[in-house]
Amino acid sequence: MRKFKITDILIGFVFTLLFISIGVIAAINFRFLYYKDIDNLNISKTSGLEKDVIIENYDALIDYNSPFYKGDLEFPSLPSSPDGLQHFIEVKNIFIAFYYIAAISIIISLIIIIYKHHKKENSYLLVSSITVLVIPIIAALGSFINFDAIFVLFHKIFFRNDLWLFDPAKDPVINILPDTFFFHCLLVIVAFVLLGSILLLISYFWTNSNIQYRKRRTIYYK
């Protein structure tokens, strides 16, 4: 093992972006989570809508947020206001940004891994495994303490307007998107980040043992 470098922390930031963006993409597309929450959170009862109506409108929203979807958002059986639709445009732009972040961070991570492997350096893996956890742990702890406050803070940071404050009478889609569901999505993101950290830690110990083995072989054959 070699001494840690400042660049190892910067590399850790790249991996943090990678795992968070992958987690966000997974949470967006993990429809089964929402389907289960329809029953677990009694969304049919709280929204006054049948389960099949909820699913078809939720699916329309998720389809719209795909980077491959072209066109405007249209809910099959729910009305929507211009302000509500504008908010979803802004939401989609954020999700698309995560797709770009994931693609770019994957490329950068591969370059780093190849370069470090060539240099026989692996300290960045240990540092990255720790760095990756910092932001998600803070977010997770804050959410467990007061998710509503974190939820509001998130919207104030990422949106420069109050269009996210839906009027259920004009945009009843908000009735099928309870805050608890978004909390579950956060847990999915945190789970992916934790998995990423574990993979980095395992990679560190595995590569470290290989490096030590090569050194012993070199000394032995000398």
C-alpha positions in Angstrom: 0.0 0.0 0.0 1.2 3.5 -0.8 0.6 6.8 0.9 -2.7 8.4 0.3 -2.7 11.4 -2.1 -5.0 14.4 -2.4 -5.9 13.1 -5.9 -7.3 10.0 -4.2 -10.0 12.1 -2.6 -10.8 13.7 -6.0 -11.0 10.3 -7.5 -13.4 9.4 -4.6 -15.6 12.3 -5.7 -15.8 10.9 -9.2 -16.9 7.5 -7.8 -19.4 9.3 -5.6 -21.0 10.9 -8.6 -20.9 7.6 -10.4 -22.7 5.6 -7.7 -25.2 8.4 -6.9 -26.1 8.9 -10.5 -26.5 5.1 -11.1 -28.6 5.0 -7.9 -30.9 7.8 -9.2 -31.3 6.1 -12.5 -32.1 2.8 -10.8 -34.7 4.5 -8.5 -36.4 6.2 -11.4 -36.8 3.0 -13.4 -37.5 0.6 -10.5 -41.3 0.6 -11.1 -41.8 -2.4 -9.0 -41.0 -0.3 -5.9 -43.9 2.1 -6.7 -46.2 -0.8 -7.6 -45.6 -2.2 -4.1 -46.1 1.2 -2.5 -49.5 1.6 -4.0 -50.6 -1.1 -1.6 -48.2 -0.5 1.2 -49.0 3.2 1.4 -52.7 2.9 0.5 -52.4 5.2 -2.4 -55.7 4.1 -3.9 -57.5 5.1 -0.7 -55.7 8.4 -0.2 -56.0 9.5 -3.9 -59.5 8.1 -4.5 -58.2 6.4 -7.7 -58.3 2.8 -8.8 -55.0 1.0 -8.9 -55.0 0.5 -12.6 -55.6 4.3 -13.1 -52.7 5.1 -10.8 -50.3 2.7 -12.6 -51.1 4.0 -16.1 -50.5 7.6 -15.0 -47.4 6.7 -13.1 -46.1 4.8 -16.1 -46.7 7.7 -18.4 -44.7 9.9 -16.0 -41.8 7.5 -15.9 -41.9 7.0 -19.7 -41.7 10.7 -20.1 -38.6 11.0 -18.0 -36.7 8.5 -20.2 -33.9 10.2 -22.3 -35.3 8.3 -25.2 -38.8 9.7 -24.9 -39.6 12.5 -27.4 -42.7 14.6 -27.0 -44.8 16.2 -24.3 -46.0 14.7 -21.1 -49.6 13.5 -21.3 -51.4 11.8 -18.5 -53.8 9.2 -19.7 -56.6 9.9 -17.3 -55.6 12.8 -15.1 -55.8 16.6 -15.8 -52.7 18.8 -15.5 -52.0 22.5 -15.3 -49.4 24.4 -17.4 -47.4 25.0 -14.2 -47.5 21.3 -13.3 -46.3 20.3 -16.7 -43.5 22.9 -16.6 -42.3 21.5 -13.3 -42.1 18.0 -14.8 -40.1 19.4 -17.7 -37.6 20.7 -15.1 -37.7 17.4 -13.3 -36.9 15.6 -16.6 -34.0 17.9 -17.2 -32.5 17.0 -13.9 -32.9 13.3 -14.6 -31.3 13.6 -18.0 -28.4 15.4 -16.3 -27.9 12.3 -14.1 -27.7 10.1 -17.2 -25.0 12.3 -18.6 -23.2 12.4 -15.2 -23.3 8.6 -15.1 -21.9 8.2 -18.6 -19.1 10.7 -18.1 -18.2 9.3 -14.6 -18.1 5.8 -16.0 -15.6 6.8 -18.7 -13.5 8.8 -16.2 -13.6 5.9 -13.7 -12.4 3.4 -16.3 -9.6 5.7 -17.3 -8.5 6.0 -13.7 -8.7 2.3 -13.0 -6.6 1.5 -16.1 -4.1 4.1 -15.3 -3.8 3.1 -11.6 -3.5 -0.5 -12.5 -0.6 0.3 -14.9 1.1 2.3 -12.1 0.3 -0.5 -9.6 -1.4 1.9 -7.2 -4.5 1.1 -5.3 -4.7 3.5 -2.3 -7.4 5.4 -4.2 -9.7 2.4 -3.8 -9.7 2.6 0.0 -10.0 6.4 0.0 -12.8 6.3 -2.5 -14.7 3.7 -0.6 -14.7 6.1 2.4 -15.3 9.2 0.4 -18.3 7.7 -1.4 -20.1 7.2 1.9 -19.9 10.8 3.2 -22.6 12.6 1.3 -25.1 9.7 1.2 -24.7 9.1 5.0 -25.3 12.7 5.8 -28.4 12.7 3.5 -29.7 9.5 4.9 -29.2 10.6 8.5 -30.9 13.9 7.8 -33.8 12.1 6.1 -34.3 9.7 9.0 -34.4 12.7 11.4 -36.6 14.9 9.3 -37.3 13.8 5.7 -39.9 16.6 5.1 -37.2 19.2 5.8 -34.7 17.5 3.5 -37.4 17.1 0.8 -38.2 20.8 0.9 -34.5 21.8 1.0 -33.9 19.6 -2.1 -36.6 21.4 -4.1 -35.4 24.8 -3.0 -31.9 24.0 -4.2 -32.7 22.4 -7.5 -35.8 24.5 -8.5 -35.8 28.3 -8.8 -39.5 28.6 -8.5 -42.4 27.2 -6.5 -44.1 25.2 -9.2 -43.3 22.0 -7.2 -46.0 23.1 -4.8 -48.8 21.4 -6.6 -52.5 22.3 -6.3 -54.2 18.8 -6.1 -57.3 20.3 -7.6 -55.4 21.3 -10.8 -52.7 18.5 -10.7 -54.2 15.4 -9.0 -51.1 13.5 -10.0 -49.5 14.8 -6.8 -52.0 12.7 -4.9 -50.4 9.5 -6.2 -46.9 10.6 -5.3 -46.7 10.6 -1.5 -43.5 11.8 0.2 -42.9 8.3 1.7 -42.5 6.9 -1.8 -39.7 9.5 -2.4 -38.1 8.4 0.9 -38.1 4.8 -0.4 -36.4 6.1 -3.6 -33.8 7.7 -1.5 -33.2 4.4 0.3 -32.6 2.7 -3.1 -30.0 5.4 -4.0 -28.3 5.0 -0.7 -28.3 1.2 -1.2 -26.5 1.6 -4.5 -23.9 3.9 -3.0 -23.3 1.5 -0.1 -22.9 -1.3 -2.6 -20.4 0.8 -4.6 -18.4 1.5 -1.5 -18.3 -2.2 -0.6 -17.1 -3.1 -4.1 -14.3 -0.5 -3.9 -13.3 -1.8 -0.5 -13.2 -5.4 -1.8 -11.2 -4.3 -4.8 -8.8 -2.5 -2.6 -8.0 -5.6 -0.5 -8.0 -7.9 -3.5 -5.5 -5.6 -5.5 -3.5 -5.0 -2.4 -3.0 -8.8 -1.9 -2.0 -9.1 -5.5 0.5 -6.3 -5.3 2.1 -7.8 -2.2 2.2 -11.2 -3.9 4.0 -9.8 -6.9 6.5 -8.1 -4.6 7.2 -11.4 -2.8 7.7 -13.2 -6.1 10.1 -10.5 -7.3 12.2 -10.7 -4.1 12.1 -14.5 -4.2 13.3 -14.8 -7.7 16.0 -12.3 -7.2 
